[in-house]
Amino acid sequence: MPIARNKKTEADPDAIAAFGAAADALPPETPEAPRPPAPVRAARMQSAGDAPLTALVRWRGHEALRDRIADYNKATRYANHAIMLRAMEIGMEHIEKNGME
């Protein structure tokens, strides 16, 4: 089955000239005065030295843990972020008391 192609229409030189004339008749645009940048609000955070503000979790090798968190999220009203933070708090308390064993 052959492919249908759009037929090319001839450009109307009068229409092109009218368009150009209308563009030339427009008043020149005055550039808007640059706005001063919005002040940056300082983030309220508890300083922990050079600790990062965010972290990326790489789940390779820990997919079961990722799935447990997702399942808990589905079973409760808590968001993944809140679940992960609470799990890390509990885990750190355990590590501080018992070490990494």
N, CA, C and O of each residue as an XYZ file, in Angstrom:
404
protein
N       0.853     -1.171      0.000
C       0.000      0.000      0.000
C       0.903      1.239      0.000
O       1.758      1.374      0.875
N       0.728      2.125     -0.948
C       1.587      3.313     -1.023
C       1.286      4.285      0.115
O       0.164      4.352      0.618
N       2.284      5.013      0.495
C       2.162      6.002      1.562
C       1.581      7.279      0.974
O       2.058      7.774     -0.047
N       0.555      7.807      1.618
C      -0.050      9.065      1.174
C       0.835     10.213      1.626
O       1.272     10.247      2.777
N       1.093     11.123      0.757
C       1.934     12.269      1.081
C       1.093     13.536      1.001
O       0.164     13.646      0.200
N       1.445     14.471      1.845
C       0.743     15.751      1.805
C       1.129     16.492      0.532
O       2.285     16.487      0.110
N       0.141     17.119     -0.056
C       0.421     17.909     -1.248
C       0.976     19.252     -0.812
O       0.475     19.867      0.129
N       2.005     19.697     -1.494
C       2.588     20.997     -1.178
C       1.755     22.077     -1.835
O       1.410     21.977     -3.013
N       1.434     23.100     -1.079
C       0.674     24.221     -1.623
C       1.635     25.373     -1.876
O       2.640     25.531     -1.184
N       1.314     26.145     -2.846
C       2.144     27.300     -3.163
C       1.951     28.370     -2.106
O       0.826     28.625     -1.676
N       3.029     28.993     -1.687
C       2.953     30.078     -0.705
C       2.400     31.314     -1.385
O       2.767     31.639     -2.515
N       1.514     31.997     -0.684
C       0.906     33.227     -1.212
C       1.829     34.398     -0.876
O       1.929     34.775      0.292
N       2.503     34.982     -1.866
C       3.437     36.075     -1.569
C       2.761     37.285     -0.940
O       3.381     37.991     -0.145
N       1.491     37.537     -1.284
C       0.784     38.680     -0.695
C       0.533     38.447      0.796
O       0.637     39.372      1.602
N       0.205     37.213      1.153
C      -0.028     36.893      2.562
C       1.258     37.019      3.361
O       1.251     37.500      4.494
N       2.361     36.585      2.763
C       3.658     36.684      3.443
C       4.037     38.150      3.640
O       4.534     38.530      4.700
N       3.803     38.966      2.622
C       4.118     40.393      2.718
C       3.247     41.072      3.772
O       3.727     41.920      4.525
N       1.963     40.698      3.825
C       1.061     41.282      4.817
C       1.501     40.902      6.228
O       1.446     41.722      7.144
N       1.938     39.659      6.397
C       2.398     39.208      7.715
C       3.634     40.001      8.139
O       3.726     40.451      9.281
N       4.563     40.168      7.235
C       5.779     40.920      7.539
C       5.478     42.375      7.850
O       6.085     42.958      8.748
N       4.536     42.971      7.108
C       4.183     44.370      7.351
C       3.531     44.530      8.723
O       3.794     45.499      9.435
N       2.681     43.575      9.085
C       2.032     43.648     10.394
C       3.070     43.516     11.506
O       2.963     44.181     12.536
N       4.079     42.656     11.305
C       5.117     42.488     12.314
C       5.942     43.762     12.449
O       6.325     44.153     13.552
N       6.211     44.406     11.309
C       6.984     45.652     11.359
C       6.214     46.779     12.016
O       6.818     47.687     12.588
N       4.877     46.738     11.945
C       4.044     47.805     12.494
C       3.903     47.719     14.011
O       3.475     48.686     14.642
N       4.251     46.587     14.604
C       4.130     46.447     16.061
C       5.116     47.365     16.761
O       6.235     47.551     16.283
N       4.713     47.944     17.893
C       5.661     48.774     18.641
C       6.778     47.889     19.202
O       6.534     46.729     19.533
N       7.967     48.409     19.308
C       9.065     47.598     19.848
C       8.785     47.241     21.311
O       8.273     48.047     22.088
N       9.132     46.030     21.641
C       8.922     45.581     23.024
C       9.995     46.196     23.913
O      11.183     46.177     23.593
N       9.545     46.736     25.027
C      10.511     47.258     25.990
C      10.895     46.119     26.914
O      10.022     45.446     27.462
N      12.165     45.897     27.093
C      12.560     44.789     27.974
C      12.118     45.072     29.405
O      12.211     46.195     29.901
N      11.650     44.045     30.032
C      11.204     44.158     31.417
C      12.423     44.350     32.317
O      13.456     43.706     32.134
N      12.283     45.229     33.274
C      13.391     45.481     34.205
C      13.706     44.186     34.953
O      12.794     43.485     35.392
N      14.977     43.872     35.097
C      15.307     42.634     35.805
C      14.874     42.723     37.264
O      15.074     43.725     37.950
N      14.282     41.639     37.691
C      13.834     41.576     39.083
C      14.988     41.116     39.957
O      15.778     40.261     39.557
N      15.083     41.684     41.143
C      16.140     41.198     42.044
C      15.821     39.760     42.458
O      14.652     39.408     42.612
N      16.828     38.945     42.636
C      16.560     37.562     43.021
C      15.877     37.501     44.378
O      16.142     38.306     45.271
N      15.001     36.533     44.501
C      14.298     36.341     45.766
C      15.309     35.962     46.841
O      16.233     35.191     46.583
N      15.138     36.495     48.034
C      16.089     36.137     49.093
C      15.987     34.655     49.424
O      14.896     34.088     49.498
N      17.116     34.061     49.616
C      17.165     32.646     49.943
C      16.987     32.502     51.443
O      17.732     33.063     52.247
N      15.967     31.726     51.785
C      15.738     31.496     53.211
C      16.709     30.436     53.712
O      16.936     29.416     53.061
N      17.253     30.693     54.838
C      18.162     29.717     55.427
C      17.343     28.530     55.924
O      16.334     28.694     56.609
N      17.789     27.356     55.570
C      17.077     26.158     55.995
C      17.322     25.937     57.479
O      18.451     26.024     57.962
N      16.257     25.652     58.176
C      16.413     25.335     59.593
C      16.814     23.879     59.697
O      16.064     22.983     59.310
N      17.970     23.661     60.209
C      18.449     22.295     60.352
C      19.312     22.189     61.593
O      19.928     23.153     62.047
N      19.327     21.004     62.108
C      20.201     20.750     63.236
C      21.559     20.403     62.659
O      21.703     19.423     61.927
N      22.525     21.189     62.983
C      23.848     21.001     62.413
C      24.480     19.721     62.951
O      24.491     19.451     64.152
N      24.996     18.962     62.017
C      25.723     17.750     62.393
C      27.059     17.743     61.671
O      27.503     16.716     61.158
N      27.687     18.906     61.642
C      28.966     18.993     60.954
C      28.768     18.984     59.459
O      28.032     19.808     58.915
N      29.417     18.064     58.802
C      29.335     17.976     57.351
C      28.353     16.899     56.902
O      28.490     16.377     55.795
N      27.378     16.556     57.717
C      26.410     15.522     57.354
C      25.557     15.989     56.182
O      25.169     17.156     56.131
N      25.261     15.103     55.244
C      24.452     15.494     54.088
C      23.003     15.753     54.486
O      22.501     15.197     55.464
N      22.344     16.610     53.706
C      20.937     16.897     53.960
C      20.032     15.854     53.332
O      18.902     15.668     53.783
N      20.505     15.171     52.304
C      19.727     14.134     51.645
C      20.606     12.916     51.435
O      21.829     12.989     51.552
N      19.974     11.800     51.126
C      20.715     10.573     50.861
C      19.965      9.764     49.817
O      18.735      9.789     49.761
N      20.701      9.058     49.005
C      20.137      8.179     47.993
C      20.333      6.749     48.471
O      21.433      6.364     48.868
N      19.271      5.971     48.432
C      19.371      4.578     48.865
C      19.533      3.703     47.629
O      18.698      3.725     46.724
N      20.590      2.950     47.602
C      20.796      1.978     46.517
C      20.365      0.618     47.054
O      20.965      0.087     47.989
N      19.335      0.071     46.461
C      18.707     -1.134     46.993
C      19.340     -2.422     46.492
O      18.950     -3.498     46.945
N      20.307     -2.358     45.571
C      20.901     -3.582     45.030
C      21.456     -4.425     46.168
O      22.290     -3.968     46.951
N      20.985     -5.647     46.245
C      21.398     -6.553     47.314
C      20.511     -6.460     48.548
O      20.624     -7.274     49.463
N      19.629     -5.467     48.569
C      18.739     -5.290     49.724
C      17.293     -5.123     49.253
O      16.516     -4.381     49.856
N      16.945     -5.813     48.180
C      15.605     -5.684     47.614
C      14.536     -6.163     48.580
O      13.427     -5.628     48.586
N      14.850     -7.164     49.400
C      13.870     -7.672     50.365
C      13.514     -6.599     51.394
O      12.352     -6.466     51.779
N      14.508     -5.841     51.835
C      14.251     -4.756     52.784
C      13.391     -3.682     52.127
O      12.444     -3.178     52.730
N      13.730     -3.336     50.883
C      12.937     -2.355     50.137
C      11.482     -2.814     50.033
O      10.558     -2.021     50.210
N      11.291     -4.099     49.744
C       9.941     -4.633     49.603
C       9.201     -4.643     50.936
O       7.994     -4.405     50.977
N       9.923     -4.920     52.035
C       9.285     -4.881     53.364
C       8.791     -3.484     53.682
O       7.696     -3.318     54.219
N       9.595     -2.472     53.352
C       9.191     -1.089     53.595
C       7.972     -0.752     52.748
O       7.031     -0.130     53.241
N       7.976     -1.151     51.485
C       6.838     -0.876     50.596
C       5.581     -1.594     51.091
O       4.491     -1.025     51.044
N       5.719     -2.826     51.561
C       4.564     -3.563     52.080
C       4.007     -2.894     53.325
O       2.791     -2.792     53.492
N       4.905     -2.436     54.204
C       4.446     -1.753     55.424
C       3.720     -0.458     55.061
O       2.724     -0.095     55.686
N       4.231      0.226     54.049
C       3.598      1.449     53.566
C       2.185      1.166     53.076
O       1.261      1.925     53.370
N       2.012      0.090     52.338
C       0.688     -0.257     51.808
C      -0.274     -0.671     52.921
O      -1.477     -0.432     52.825
N       0.255     -1.291     53.974
C      -0.588     -1.798     55.050
C      -0.936     -0.728     56.084
O      -1.855     -0.922     56.879
N      -0.223      0.388     56.086
C      -0.458      1.433     57.086
C      -0.682      2.765     56.405
O      -0.697      2.855     55.177
N      -0.853      3.788     57.204
C      -1.070      5.129     56.671
C       0.225      5.918     56.570
O       0.201      7.095     56.211
N       1.340      5.302     56.876
C       2.617      6.011     56.904
C       3.279      6.043     55.533
O       3.201      5.080     54.770
N       3.925      7.149     55.233
C       4.651      7.288     53.967
C       5.987      6.550     54.039
O       6.535      6.337     55.120
N       6.502      6.164     52.868
C       7.799      5.471     52.822
C       8.880      6.272     53.533
O       9.701      5.706     54.256
N       8.886      7.580     53.334
C       9.913      8.431     53.944
C       9.863      8.324     55.465
O      10.899      8.162     56.109
N       8.673      8.414     56.040
C       8.529      8.335     57.496
C       8.933      6.950     58.008
O       9.566      6.831     59.058
N       8.569      5.920     57.270
C       8.924      4.551     57.673
C      10.441      4.374     57.656
O      11.019      3.808     58.584
N      11.074      4.859     56.602
C      12.523      4.703     56.495
C      13.248      5.490     57.589
O      14.220      5.000     58.163
N      12.780      6.704     57.879
C      13.421      7.486     58.944
C      13.284      6.791     60.294
O      14.246      6.716     61.058
N      12.090      6.285     60.587
C      11.874      5.607     61.874
C      12.716      4.339     61.958
O      13.293      4.040     63.004
N      12.787      3.595     60.855
C      13.598      2.371     60.851
C      15.071      2.705     61.082
O      15.773      1.974     61.780
N      15.538      3.807     60.497
C      16.935      4.205     60.710
C      17.161      4.654     62.149
O      18.214      4.377     62.724
N      16.183      5.344     62.739
C      16.326      5.747     64.148
C      16.442      4.522     65.041
O      17.319      4.454     65.902
N      15.559      3.557     64.834
C      15.582      2.333     65.639
C      16.888      1.578     65.406
O      17.505      1.074     66.344
N      17.297      1.507     64.138
C      18.546      0.814     63.812
C      19.752      1.489     64.435
O      20.638      0.799     64.941
N      19.820      2.817     64.417
C      20.950      3.529     65.019
C      20.982      3.338     66.529
O      22.054      3.182     67.115
N      19.811      3.348     67.162
C      19.777      3.096     68.607
C      20.345      1.718     68.911
O      21.100      1.545     69.869
N      19.976      0.732     68.085
C      20.475     -0.629     68.278
C      21.993     -0.688     68.049
O      22.718     -1.317     68.819
N      22.460     -0.029     66.988
C      23.911     -0.030     66.687
C      24.693      0.659     67.793
O      25.751      0.176     68.195
N      24.182      1.790     68.294
C      24.888      2.505     69.355
C      24.976      1.683     70.627
O      25.953      1.799     71.367
N      23.975      0.856     70.896
C      23.991      0.031     72.107
C      24.795     -1.233     71.915
O      25.526     -1.649     72.814
N      24.668     -1.857     70.738
C      25.229     -3.191     70.542
C      26.343     -3.267     69.516
O      26.930     -4.334     69.334
N      26.648     -2.196     68.855
C      27.635     -2.252     67.781
C      27.008     -2.784     66.497
O      25.796     -2.989     66.429
N      27.824     -3.001     65.499
C      27.340     -3.427     64.188
C      27.089     -4.937     64.076
O      26.667     -5.409     63.020
N      27.337     -5.684     65.125
C      27.131     -7.134     65.061
C      25.678     -7.482     65.044
O      25.325     -8.660     64.992
